[in-house]
């Protein structure tokens, strides 16, 4: 999958340079002013002479109260900007990791699509909605499902053609080639999910999510597939911020 941690060294350098200036300035703006003053050159012009005359009552290089306040405000803004930059990188990784983990939970294998998992590896179904009659002699089993009602998996926010939370009770992941053959049937004591095809679905590096709105709440009904085999209920979702920060610190 695309590794946004690869951006971290450049971001770390930028944050380091920002904090190198901002933290001493927050503590005592005079420190950074004195250091920067060593590299400052003033041209001999009337404006500089006028400014020097206006400030002659204050020792050279000493900041006034207004200058101290403004530099501390600037330093504070830079610290906030540095934290926002780090947070942005972490958020990119949360989104990418969530889409990758969800896609693999649904059965997608590693491949080229994993470079941009939220774009190419997992998406809402473009063709087929699980309705229709079974017409083939054989059927293929579907291994897993996810309950959407009250769960609201976060990764759905970032994928293409994402199902809407209020229009789905169940999510079923299949490869695109089999999405149109998905059949979902509600019965009194169970919900039956299968692929209406004589041949098994191929292994691919992407997965298509079909959303299904139940006619009545799932309740105690089982979700089964071919031969009434129980399906596995999965709950892939985005990693929490502490988990992602831990990976950032440990390199996991």
C-alpha positions in Angstrom: 0.0 0.0 0.0 1.1 3.6 -0.5 3.3 4.4 2.5 2.8 8.0 3.6 5.3 7.4 6.3 7.8 7.9 3.5 7.0 11.6 3.7 7.9 11.6 7.4 11.7 12.4 7.1 11.0 15.5 5.1 8.2 16.5 7.4 10.4 15.8 10.4 13.1 18.1 9.0 10.6 20.9 8.4 9.1 20.5 11.9 12.6 20.4 13.5 13.5 23.7 11.8 10.3 25.3 12.8 10.6 24.2 16.4 14.3 25.3 16.5 13.1 28.8 16.0 9.7 28.7 17.6 10.5 27.2 21.0 13.3 29.6 22.0 11.2 32.5 20.8 8.3 31.4 23.0 10.6 31.3 26.0 12.5 34.5 25.3 12.2 36.2 21.9 15.3 38.2 22.7 17.5 35.0 22.3 16.5 34.4 18.7 16.6 38.2 17.9 20.1 38.4 19.2 21.2 35.3 17.2 19.5 36.5 14.0 20.9 39.9 14.5 24.4 38.6 13.9 23.5 37.8 10.3 21.6 41.0 9.6 23.1 43.7 7.4 21.5 47.1 7.3 22.0 49.2 4.1 23.0 52.8 4.5 19.8 54.5 3.6 17.7 57.3 5.0 15.0 55.0 6.2 17.4 53.0 8.3 18.9 56.1 9.7 15.4 57.3 10.6 14.5 54.0 12.3 17.8 54.1 14.3 17.0 57.6 15.5 13.5 56.5 16.6 14.9 53.6 18.5 18.0 55.2 20.0 16.3 55.5 23.4 16.3 51.7 23.6 19.7 49.7 23.6 20.6 48.3 20.2 19.2 44.8 19.6 16.8 44.9 22.5 13.1 44.2 21.6 10.3 46.4 22.8 7.1 45.0 24.5 5.1 45.0 21.2 7.9 43.2 19.4 8.1 40.6 22.1 4.4 40.0 21.9 4.3 39.8 18.1 7.2 37.4 17.9 5.7 35.1 20.5 2.4 35.1 18.6 4.3 34.2 15.4 6.2 31.4 17.2 3.0 30.1 18.6 1.4 30.0 15.2 4.5 28.1 13.8 4.2 25.5 16.5 0.5 25.0 15.7 1.4 24.7 12.0 4.1 22.1 12.8 1.6 20.0 14.8 -1.0 20.4 12.0 1.6 19.2 9.5 2.3 16.1 11.5 -1.4 15.4 12.1 -2.1 15.7 8.4 0.5 13.0 7.7 -0.9 10.7 10.4 -4.4 11.2 9.0 -3.3 10.2 5.5 -1.9 7.0 6.9 -5.1 6.4 9.0 -7.2 6.6 5.8 -4.8 4.6 3.6 -4.3 1.8 6.3 -8.1 1.6 6.9 -8.9 1.1 3.3 -6.1 -1.5 2.9 -7.2 -3.4 6.0 -10.8 -3.3 5.0 -10.0 -4.5 1.4 -7.9 -7.4 2.7 -10.5 -8.4 5.2 -13.0 -8.7 2.3 -10.5 -10.9 0.5 -8.5 -8.6 -1.8 -4.9 -9.8 -2.4 -1.8 -7.6 -2.5 -1.2 -6.1 -5.9 -0.9 -2.9 -7.9 -4.2 -1.6 -6.4 -2.6 -1.5 -3.0 -0.6 1.6 -4.0 -3.8 3.7 -3.5 -6.1 1.4 -1.6 -8.8 4.1 -1.0 -9.0 4.6 -4.8 -8.3 1.3 -6.5 -8.5 -1.4 -3.9 -12.0 -1.0 -2.4 -15.1 0.8 -3.7 -18.8 0.6 -3.7 -20.4 -1.7 -6.2 -21.2 0.1 -9.5 -23.3 -2.8 -11.0 -25.7 -5.0 -9.0 -27.5 -4.6 -5.7 -27.9 -8.2 -4.5 -31.5 -8.6 -5.8 -32.7 -11.0 -8.4 -33.5 -14.6 -8.9 -31.1 -17.5 -8.9 -30.8 -18.9 -12.4 -27.5 -21.0 -12.4 -27.3 -24.7 -11.5 -24.6 -24.1 -8.9 -23.8 -21.3 -6.5 -20.6 -20.0 -4.9 -20.3 -19.3 -1.2 -19.7 -15.8 0.2 -17.4 -15.9 3.2 -18.2 -12.8 5.2 -20.5 -9.8 5.8 -20.5 -6.6 7.8 -23.3 -5.0 9.8 -23.6 -1.3 9.0 -26.7 -0.4 11.1 -25.4 1.6 14.2 -21.8 0.6 13.4 -21.0 3.1 10.6 -17.6 1.9 9.6 -15.3 4.9 9.1 -13.5 3.6 6.1 -16.6 4.1 3.9 -16.0 7.8 4.0 -12.9 7.5 1.8 -13.8 5.0 -0.9 -15.3 5.6 -4.3 -19.0 5.3 -4.7 -19.3 4.6 -1.0 -22.7 3.2 0.3 -24.6 5.7 2.5 -25.0 4.7 6.1 -28.8 5.2 6.1 -29.3 3.1 3.0 -27.5 0.0 4.1 -27.9 -2.7 6.8 -25.4 -5.2 5.4 -22.2 -4.9 3.4 -21.0 -7.8 1.2 -17.6 -7.8 -0.4 -17.0 -9.5 -3.7 -14.7 -9.0 -6.7 -16.1 -6.8 -9.4 -16.6 -9.7 -11.8 -19.0 -11.3 -9.3 -20.8 -8.3 -8.0 -23.6 -8.5 -10.5 -24.1 -12.2 -9.6 -24.6 -11.5 -5.9 -27.9 -12.7 -4.6 -29.3 -11.8 -1.1 -32.6 -13.4 0.0 -34.4 -12.7 3.2 -36.3 -15.5 5.0 -38.1 -15.6 8.4 -35.2 -17.2 10.2 -32.1 -16.3 8.1 -30.6 -14.1 5.4 -29.1 -16.1 2.5 -26.1 -14.7 0.6 -24.5 -16.4 -2.4 -22.9 -15.8 -5.8 -25.2 -17.1 -8.6 -22.4 -18.5 -10.8 -21.1 -21.9 -11.8 -17.5 -21.0 -11.4 -15.7 -19.6 -8.3 -14.8 -15.9 -8.3 -11.2 -15.2 -9.3 -8.7 -13.8 -6.7 -8.1 -10.2 -7.4 -6.4 -7.2 -5.8 -9.6 -5.2 -5.4 -13.0 -5.7 -3.9 -16.4 -4.3 -4.6 -18.8 -3.6 -1.7 -22.5 -4.2 -2.2 -24.8 -2.6 0.3 -28.1 -4.1 1.1 -31.1 -2.6 3.0 -33.0 -5.3 4.9 -36.8 -5.3 4.7 -36.9 -5.9 8.5 -34.3 -5.7 11.2 -31.7 -8.5 11.3 -32.5 -9.3 14.9 -31.7 -13.0 15.7 -31.7 -14.1 12.1 -28.5 -15.8 10.9 -26.6 -14.7 7.8 -25.7 -17.8 5.9 -24.4 -18.8 2.4 -24.4 -21.9 0.3 -25.7 -25.1 2.2 -26.7 -22.8 5.1 -23.1 -22.4 6.1 -22.8 -19.5 8.6 -21.0 -16.5 7.3 -18.3 -14.7 9.3 -19.2 -11.3 10.6 -16.3 -8.9 10.2 -15.8 -5.3 11.4 -12.8 -3.7 9.6 -12.4 -0.1 10.4 -9.8 2.7 10.7 -7.1 2.4 13.3 -7.4 4.8 16.3 -5.1 7.8 16.6 -3.1 6.2 19.5 -2.6 3.0 17.4 -1.3 5.0 14.4 1.0 7.2 16.6 2.3 4.0 18.2 3.1 2.7 14.7 4.8 6.0 13.9 7.0 5.8 17.0 7.9 2.1 16.7 8.0 1.9 12.9 5.3 -0.8 13.0 
